[in-house]
Amino acid sequence: GYDRVAPLYSTLEPLYLIFPPARRKAVAALNLKAGDTVLEIGAGTGRNLPYLVDAVSPKGTVIAVDASEGMLAQAHKLSERQGWSNVQLLRQDASQLQLDGDVDAVLFSLSYSVIPEPGPALARAWKLLRPSSRLVVMDMGLTDPRHRRALGLIARLLEKLAPGDPYSRPWNDLAVYGPVATERFLLGLYYTCTVQKTAEQ
């Protein structure tokens, strides 16, 4: 799986139509402030780390979790190269997620559709989220019926190439926790789903 493709992932990335604007949009949706602690679940090779580190400033903390040792090894290299002292990289199964403290935001970026059972991962992440904080899922999929016809070949390619389930519907899972704001972009192939924890939850 991912361990095998980790070194090739950046080369393959254009195949998945993954653009920096999608990553920036996801991080913006988290509404981070300087000094915040943000948790990224399924951090992969660390492609979101520069945006997250920038958003929380050197006073904040980025906790990046992934189940793949190969992916995390790439993220470690990136972190060392950049000299980030406020990034913690943890090898964990998202469904068994355990952290010492609470966090100010949670991000699933192009990872939710890949997690075999996202429900337990979501529940654990939600528990760790402080009140009035946001959980964001940014992913890609073919859930818009227009894609089947309009994209034809691309849709079929994505079904084969996309690492996760292109028919994943995280907004249904998130709706259990509160109202979900969903925004589609880049031909509607990508979306961000945001849910905010209330003060009472």
PyMOL commands that set and color helices and strands:
alter all, ss='L'
color gray80, all
select helices_A, chain A and resi 2-16+20-29+49-56+69-82+94-96+118-128+145-151+153-161+170-174
alter helices_A, ss='H'
color red, helices_A
select strands_A, chain A and resi 37-41+61-66+87-91+103-109+129-140+181-185+190-196
alter strands_A, ss='S'
color yellow, strands_A
deselect
rebuild
show_as cartoon
